[in-house]
Amino acid sequence: MKIFQPMYDRAIVWSKYRHAPWLLFGLSVAEAVFFPVMPELMLAPMCLAQPKRGFWFAAISLLGSILGMCVGYAIGFYAIEWAMPFIAKMGYAAQFDSIKQQAAANGFWLLLIAGFTPVPFKIFTLASGAVGMPLLPFFAGATIGRGKRVFLVAGAIRLGGEKAEAALRKNIEPVGWAALALLIGVIAWLYLRSHGA
């Protein structure tokens, strides 16, 4: 079953629009709150089309993600009961309590890792808000975690050009699933570590 490839193909279409930077910003905001498409899937073809502006596009994406994570944190803090049906619909209701515990115990590190995977970032921002994670480690972890992702994409395409984009396109499914498996492993490790196992 292909999940990441159709999202990538849609993002390539969006990247060709004249207002693509605004679409990238909006996609980054929406992905951090509710939308399932990773902004890197739009960022990559934009960087390929204009490699010298790649880091500027990455900065636009990061700013959108920061705005989105603020909204996600606020929803988690003030209205988590309202958001729970949405979390359940996404299939994360069972894991949400564990993610909340990790956000309370190891929030900075959790966000640092979560921002570097294709797992919905919104789950982590909602959980961080729900447990009232202090704002400084929240913003630091989430900004660094997400910043690594977008600037790594821009840098790789700047260095690798069309070959880097072709490799990303060819391997998007295994890369996405490997990152998902890595995140699950890290969450399990943090959980076991915090419970003295």
N, C-alpha and C positions, 0 to 999 in steps of 0.2 A: 504494500500500500504506500503510495507516494503522498507525502504531506507537504514537504518543503518545496518540491519542484513547481507545483502550480502557483504557490505564493511568489516564487522567484520570477516566473514568467509574467505574472501580473505586474510585479514591481518594475520589470524591464519596460513594459508598455508605459507606465507612469513616468519613468525617468526621461522619456523623450519629449515631454511637454515643455512648453516655454516657461511655464511657472513651476517647473520641477522642484526648485529649492523650497518654495512655499509648500508644495505637496510633501516633500521630505520632512519639513518641520511639522506639518500637521500629522503626518503618519507617525512621527516620533512621539508626539504628544499622545495621540490616540493609542499607540501600542503600549505606552506606559500605564494607560488607564484601562482600556477595554479591548483594543483591536488585536487580532491574532497575527498580523503580518509584521515580521521584523523589519525595521527601517534599513538595516544593512543590505537587504535584498533590493532596495531602490538606490541606496548609496553606491553600491558597487558599479552598476552601469553608468551612473552619473560621473563617478571618478574616472571610469574608463574613457568616457566621451570627452572629459576636460581634466586630464590628469593634474595640471598645474593648480586647479581649484579644488582638488580632492580634500585637502585639509580644511578648507573653508566649508565645504559641504559637510565634513565630519563635525565641525563646530556647530553648524546649523542643526544637525541631527542631535547632538548632545544637548544643546539649549532646549530643543523641543522635548527631549526625554526628561530634562530637569523639571520643566514646567509640568509634564505629565506625572512625574513621580510626586510632585507637591500635591497635585490633585488626588492621586492614589493614597498618599499618606493621610490627607484630610478626610477622605471617605472612610478609611480604616479607623481613624481616630474618632470621628463624629457619627458615622453611620454604618458601622460594620454589619449590623443586623439587616439593613437594607441591601447590602452588597452580597450577603451570604447566598441567596438564590442564584445570583450571577456566578459566584464561585462554584456552586454545586453544578450549574449547567456546564461549566468549563471542565468539570470532572476532577476538581481539586478539593472538594469538601472534606474527604477523608484525611488528606494530607495537611489541611490548613492548620489544624491544632499543633501538629508537629513543627510546621514552619513558623508558627507564632512562638512556640517555645524556643526555637533556635534564634529567632529575631530578638527575643528578650535576653537570651544568654550570650549569643555570639553575633549580634546584629551586623556589626561592621564587616566581619569576615564573610558572613552569609551573603550580604549585598555585594561584596567585592567579587565573589564567585558567581552569584546569580546574574550579575550584569554581563557575564561573559559566556552565557549559554543561550540557546534558543527557547528555553522554558519561559513562559510568560512572566515578564518582569513585574507586571501588575500584581501578581500573587504576593510577591515579596514586599512591595510598597504597601499594599493593603494590610498585610500581616504586621509590618513595622508600625503602621499607624494604630492598628488594633491593640498592640501591647504598649503603646506610648513610648516607643524607642526614642531616646534623646536625639534632638535634631542634628547636632554636630556630627556624631558618628553615622547617622542616617545619610546625610548629604554627602559626607566624605566617601563612605563605602559605595553608595549608589553612583555618585559622579565618577569616581575612579573606575568602578566596575564597568559602567556603560561607556565611559570615555575610552577605555582600553579597546573595547570592541570596535567602535566606529573609527578610531584613529588607526587601529591595526588594519582594518579593511582598506582605508585610504592609502596607508603606507605600502601595503602589499601590492596594490594595483599600481601605485606610482612606480614601484620598483619592478614589478613583474609584467605590467601592461596587459595586453590581451591574453597572454598565457595564464596570468593569475586569474583573470575573470573566467576563462575557459575551464580552468581547474576547479574553481568554485562551482561553476554551473554543473560540471560533470559529477562532482562529488558532493553536491548539496545534501542529498539524502543521508549518506553515511556520516558526513560531518555533523549534520543536525542530530542524528540519533546518537552518535558518540558523545556529543556535548551533553545531551539529555542524560545519558547513562552516567557520565562523569558527575553531573550535578546530583543525581540520586545517590551516587556513592558518597559524595562529600556530605550531603545532608545526613545520610545514615551514620557516617563516621562522627559528625558533630553531635548527633543525637546520642550515640553510644558513649562518647567521651563525656558529655554533660551528665549522663546517668550512671557514670562510674563503671560501665561494662568493660 
